[in-house]
Amino acid sequence: MKRRDLIKYLSVAPVAGAAIGTGIPFQSFAKNTSAKRDVIKELGLRTFINAAGTYTTMTASLMHDEVVDTIQSASNHFVMINEVQDKVGEKIAAMCHAESAMVTAGCWSALVLGTAGVLTGMDRKKVGLLPNLSSFEKTEIIVQKTHNVAYVHALTNTGATIVEVETAQEMEKAINSKTAMMWFLNSSGPMGLVKHEEFVAIGKKYKVPTMIDMAADVPPVENLWKYNDLGFDLVCVSGGKAICGPQSAGLLMGRKDLIAAARLSAPPSGGNIGRGMKVNKEEILGMYVALEKYINTDHVAEWKMWEDRVANIKNAASKVNGVITENFVPPVANHTPSLKISWDQTKVKITPKDLLKNLQDGSPSIEVMTGPDSINITVFMLKKGEDKIVARRIQEELSKASI
């Protein structure tokens, strides 16, 4: 075929750019014949069985197939990000008994944006000034002494000042014209003198917004709406822990006016402190699907499965002479069946750190948490059957060290 005839033929082919005589795009051949790429293996990254928990450094949880499918499907379309937040926020708010909600770039972002919303309201000039609060009347956040830990940095990122108190009387005395908000760290709840109900009541009495950080505090699933029902004005949650959404996603729920104000300091808007806290459409939609799936899970059956996994590991470890096992459930954060394994050092000659190293270096690699004289096992991030692998490996390593 002459060149001019070939050009003429291609101009009338049924699919532009198709393979001659097939009507199938050339790209299809490339897609069908290319091998699936394993980037983790390509980069030589260590994968492991997660018997430690939903720690950020260990990439927290694994997303369910429905969430991954949602992310992949959403990646094929353009949508307006504010419309996605609007629609998903309505659904999340309804599921969690809140007036309004938004998906954030993790719980930390929810804390920053929620605090920003309290400080600025709907005043766009104030939004642009953060974290410079020199012209703001309300700049202080009241925090109980036992709650005043590293996470308050999310609040001070906005320029706010922390005011530390211990008792309810001190809290009421500390409230003044500069008080912008009161913050409650849920994981420290048992240690504080002012409990949830009294804390909220004081906020309501003095018309001071209250925020609770319950990042890793599901299960129980009821916590997702418990604190909204209790009257906290803002509730902040991690999305990538037990909920198994994208690790870089979180939830900010609460009063409609405060969520609207928080969104002024969030992407896609610019000229604010939250511009870098982007959550893409895939993460927003994935978070919605993950939350929906989590709420509708059979949590009684799930808890029983976790107890069975703990029992398998406990039974295996207990067969080694000198080993002591103790079942426990953390009171607030990571509230799931767990196992503490300790041993008589005169009978089992290995330290917890050395045991951890042996588990990490084994095949498959396993991560657990260590204490001064023990290792702690958390099972709710294990895949099906991995509890048996963990049980066997722990028994092997303890047996090798026994005398």
C-alpha positions in Angstrom: 0.0 0.0 0.0 1.3 3.4 -1.0 1.9 6.0 1.7 -1.0 8.2 0.5 -3.3 5.2 0.3 -2.3 4.2 3.9 -3.1 7.7 5.2 -6.5 7.6 3.4 -7.2 4.2 4.9 -6.4 5.3 8.4 -8.6 8.4 8.0 -11.7 6.2 7.6 -10.8 3.4 10.0 -13.6 2.6 12.5 -11.5 3.6 15.6 -8.9 6.3 15.3 -5.5 5.0 16.4 -6.8 1.3 16.2 -4.7 -1.7 15.2 -5.2 -2.2 11.5 -8.0 -4.7 10.8 -9.1 -5.1 14.4 -10.7 -1.9 15.6 -8.9 -2.3 18.9 -6.8 0.7 20.1 -3.0 0.1 20.2 -3.1 1.1 23.9 -5.2 -2.0 24.6 -2.5 -4.3 23.4 0.0 -2.6 25.7 -2.3 -2.8 28.7 -3.1 -6.5 28.1 0.4 -7.7 27.5 2.2 -5.8 30.3 3.0 -7.7 33.4 1.5 -6.5 36.7 4.2 -4.4 38.5 5.1 -5.2 42.1 6.6 -2.0 43.2 7.0 -3.1 46.8 9.1 -6.0 45.7 10.9 -3.9 43.1 12.0 -1.4 45.8 13.0 -4.2 48.2 10.6 -3.1 50.9 10.0 -5.3 53.9 6.4 -6.4 54.3 5.2 -7.9 57.6 2.4 -9.5 59.6 1.0 -6.7 61.8 0.4 -8.0 65.3 1.2 -4.6 66.8 -1.7 -2.4 66.0 -2.8 0.6 63.9 0.4 2.7 64.3 1.1 5.3 61.7 4.7 4.2 61.4 3.5 0.8 60.4 1.0 2.3 57.8 -1.9 1.7 60.2 -4.6 -0.5 58.7 -5.4 -2.2 55.4 -8.3 -1.0 53.2 -11.1 -3.4 52.4 -11.7 -4.4 48.7 -14.8 -2.2 48.6 -12.7 0.8 49.5 -9.9 0.1 47.0 -12.5 -0.5 44.3 -14.1 2.9 45.1 -10.8 4.6 44.9 -9.9 3.0 41.6 -13.3 3.8 40.1 -13.2 7.4 41.3 -9.8 7.9 39.8 -11.4 7.7 36.3 -13.5 10.8 36.7 -13.2 14.5 37.2 -15.5 16.0 39.8 -15.6 19.2 41.8 -14.0 18.6 45.1 -16.3 20.8 47.1 -19.3 18.9 45.7 -17.7 15.7 46.8 -17.2 17.1 50.3 -20.8 18.3 50.4 -22.4 15.0 49.4 -20.1 12.8 51.5 -20.3 15.2 54.5 -24.1 14.8 54.5 -23.9 11.0 54.5 -21.3 10.9 57.2 -23.2 13.4 59.4 -26.3 11.3 59.1 -24.5 8.0 60.0 -22.8 9.6 63.0 -25.6 11.8 64.4 -23.8 15.1 63.6 -25.2 18.3 62.1 -22.4 18.3 59.5 -19.1 16.6 58.7 -16.1 16.7 56.3 -13.3 14.4 55.4 -9.9 15.7 56.5 -6.2 14.7 55.9 -6.2 12.5 59.0 -7.3 13.3 62.6 -4.5 15.8 63.0 -5.9 17.8 60.1 -9.3 17.6 61.7 -7.9 19.1 64.9 -6.2 22.0 63.0 -9.1 22.8 60.7 -11.7 22.5 63.5 -9.7 24.8 65.7 -9.2 27.2 62.8 -13.0 27.3 62.2 -13.6 28.1 65.9 -11.1 31.0 65.8 -12.2 32.6 62.5 -15.8 31.8 62.1 -16.9 32.7 58.6 -14.6 35.8 58.5 -12.4 35.3 55.5 -10.0 38.1 56.6 -9.3 36.2 59.8 -8.8 33.0 57.8 -6.0 34.7 55.9 -4.4 35.9 59.1 -3.9 32.5 60.8 -1.7 31.7 62.7 -1.2 35.4 63.5 -3.8 36.0 66.2 -2.5 39.4 67.3 -5.8 41.1 66.3 -8.1 38.2 67.5 -10.0 38.6 70.8 -10.3 34.9 71.5 -7.0 33.1 71.4 -6.9 30.6 74.3 -7.8 26.9 74.5 -8.5 25.3 77.8 -7.0 21.8 78.3 -6.8 19.5 81.3 -3.3 18.9 82.6 -3.5 15.1 81.9 -4.6 15.8 78.4 -1.8 18.3 77.6 0.4 16.0 75.6 2.0 16.2 72.1 -1.2 16.3 70.2 -1.9 19.8 71.4 0.6 20.9 68.7 -2.3 20.5 66.2 -4.2 23.2 68.1 -1.2 25.5 68.5 -0.5 25.3 64.8 -3.3 27.8 64.5 -1.5 30.2 66.8 -3.7 29.5 69.8 -2.4 29.4 73.3 -3.0 26.5 75.7 -4.3 27.2 79.2 -3.8 24.2 81.5 -6.2 23.3 84.3 -6.9 20.3 86.5 -10.3 20.6 88.3 -13.7 21.7 87.1 -13.4 24.8 89.4 -10.1 25.8 87.8 -11.7 25.3 84.4 -14.6 27.6 85.1 -12.2 30.2 86.6 -10.0 30.0 83.5 -12.8 30.9 81.1 -12.7 34.5 80.1 -13.1 36.8 77.1 -10.0 35.3 75.5 -11.3 31.7 75.7 -11.9 30.3 72.2 -12.4 26.6 72.8 -12.1 23.7 75.3 -10.3 20.5 74.1 -10.7 17.0 75.4 -8.3 14.1 74.6 -10.5 11.0 74.8 -7.6 8.6 75.3 -6.7 10.5 78.5 -10.3 10.7 79.7 -9.8 8.1 82.5 -6.9 10.2 83.9 -8.6 13.6 83.9 -10.6 14.9 86.8 -13.3 16.5 84.6 -15.2 13.8 82.7 -17.0 14.0 79.4 -20.5 15.1 80.7 -19.2 17.7 83.1 -16.8 19.0 80.5 -19.5 19.5 77.9 -21.9 21.0 80.5 -19.2 23.7 81.4 -18.8 24.5 77.7 -22.5 24.9 77.3 -22.8 27.0 80.4 -20.3 29.5 79.2 -21.1 29.2 75.5 -17.5 27.9 74.8 -17.2 25.4 71.9 -15.9 22.0 73.0 -13.8 19.6 70.8 -12.9 16.0 71.4 -10.0 14.1 69.9 -11.0 10.4 69.6 -8.5 9.5 67.0 -8.1 5.7 67.6 -11.1 5.2 69.9 -13.2 2.9 67.8 -14.2 0.2 68.6 -16.7 0.3 70.0 -18.5 1.5 66.9 -21.0 3.5 69.1 -18.2 6.0 69.8 -18.7 7.4 66.3 -21.9 9.0 67.4 -21.6 8.9 71.2 -19.8 12.1 71.5 -22.0 13.9 69.0 -25.0 12.8 71.0 -23.3 13.9 74.2 -23.1 17.5 72.9 -19.4 18.0 71.9 -19.4 20.8 69.3 -16.6 19.1 67.2 -15.5 15.5 67.1 -12.2 14.4 65.4 -11.5 10.8 64.3 -8.8 8.9 62.4 -10.0 7.2 59.2 -7.2 4.8 58.6 -7.2 2.8 61.9 -10.0 0.5 62.9 -12.4 2.0 60.3 -9.9 0.8 57.6 -10.3 3.8 55.4 -7.3 5.6 53.7 -4.6 6.1 56.3 -4.2 9.8 55.2 -7.9 10.5 55.8 -9.9 11.5 58.9 -13.2 12.9 60.0 -14.3 16.2 61.4 -17.9 16.2 62.6 -20.0 18.6 64.6 -22.0 21.8 64.5 -22.9 23.0 61.0 -21.5 26.5 61.4 -18.2 25.3 62.7 -17.7 22.7 59.9 -18.5 25.4 57.4 -15.9 27.7 59.0 -13.4 24.9 59.1 -13.8 24.4 55.4 -12.6 27.9 54.7 -9.2 27.0 56.0 -9.2 23.7 54.0 -8.4 22.9 50.4 -9.3 23.7 47.7 -9.3 27.3 49.2 -5.9 29.0 49.3 -4.4 31.7 51.5 -5.0 29.7 54.6 -3.1 27.4 57.0 -4.7 24.2 55.7 -4.0 24.5 52.0 -1.5 21.7 52.2 -3.9 19.3 54.0 -5.4 18.0 50.7 -7.7 15.1 50.5 -8.3 13.9 47.0 -11.7 12.7 45.7 -10.6 9.1 45.9 -9.8 9.4 49.6 -13.0 11.3 50.4 -15.2 8.7 48.6 -13.1 5.8 50.0 -13.5 7.2 53.5 -17.2 7.3 53.0 -17.4 3.7 51.9 -15.1 2.5 54.6 -17.2 4.2 57.3 -20.4 2.8 55.9 -18.9 -0.7 55.9 -17.5 -0.4 59.4 -20.8 0.7 60.9 -22.6 -2.2 59.2 -20.1 -4.8 60.3 -21.2 -7.6 62.7 -19.1 -6.3 65.6 -20.2 -9.1 67.9 -18.9 -11.8 65.5 -15.8 -9.7 64.8 -15.0 -9.5 68.6 -15.4 -13.3 68.9 -13.0 -13.8 66.0 -10.4 -11.6 67.7 -10.8 -13.5 71.0 -10.2 -16.8 69.1 -7.0 -15.3 67.5 -5.7 -14.3 70.9 -6.5 -17.8 72.3 -4.5 -19.4 69.5 -1.4 -17.3 70.2 -1.9 -17.7 74.0 -2.1 -21.5 73.8 1.0 -21.8 71.7 3.1 -19.4 73.9 1.9 -21.1 77.1 3.4 -24.4 76.1 6.9 -23.0 76.7 8.1 -23.5 80.3 8.4 -20.2 82.2 6.1 -18.2 79.9 3.2 -16.2 81.4 0.3 -14.9 79.3 -2.3 -12.3 80.2 -5.4 -11.3 78.2 -6.2 -7.6 78.3 -8.3 -4.9 76.5 -7.0 -1.3 76.3 -9.5 0.9 78.0 -9.9 3.5 75.3 -7.7 3.7 72.3 -7.3 0.4 70.3 -10.0 -1.1 72.4 -9.7 -4.7 71.2 -8.7 -8.2 72.7 -5.0 -8.2 73.2 -2.3 -10.4 74.7 0.7 -9.7 77.0 3.4 -12.4 76.9 6.2 -12.3 79.5 8.6 -15.0 80.8 10.9 -16.0 83.6 14.3 -14.7 82.4 16.0 -17.5 84.2 14.2 -20.1 82.2 13.8 -18.2 78.8 17.1 -16.4 78.0 15.9 -13.7 75.6 15.0 -10.1 76.0 11.7 -8.6 74.6 13.8 -6.5 72.1 15.8 -9.5 70.9 12.6 -11.5 70.5 11.1 -8.7 68.5 14.3 -8.6 66.3 14.0 -12.3 65.7 10.4 -12.0 64.7 11.2 -9.1 62.4 14.0 -11.0 60.7 12.0 -14.2 60.3 10.0 -15.2 57.2 7.4 -14.0 57.2 8.4 -10.9 59.2 6.2 -10.1 62.2 5.8 -6.9 64.1 4.7 -6.8 67.8 5.0 -4.2 70.5 7.5 -4.6 73.4 7.5 -3.5 77.0 10.2 -3.6 79.6 9.7 -7.3 80.3 7.1 -8.5 77.8 5.8 -8.3 74.2 2.2 -7.2 73.5 0.1 -8.7 70.7 -2.8 -7.0 69.0 -4.8 -9.2 66.6 -7.3 -6.9 64.9 -5.0 -6.1 62.0 -4.2 -9.8 61.3 -5.4 -11.3 58.0 -7.2 -14.7 58.1 -4.8 -17.4 59.3 -2.0 -15.1 60.3 -2.8 -15.7 64.0 -1.6 -19.3 63.5 1.7 -18.1 61.9 2.2 -15.6 64.8 1.5 -18.3 67.3 4.0 -20.7 65.7 6.8 -18.2 65.4 6.5 -16.9 68.9 6.5 -20.5 70.3 9.5 -21.3 68.2 11.6 -18.3 69.3 10.7 -18.7 73.0 11.4 -22.4 72.8 14.9 -21.8 71.2 15.7 -19.5 74.1 14.4 -21.8 76.9 16.8 -23.8 79.0 
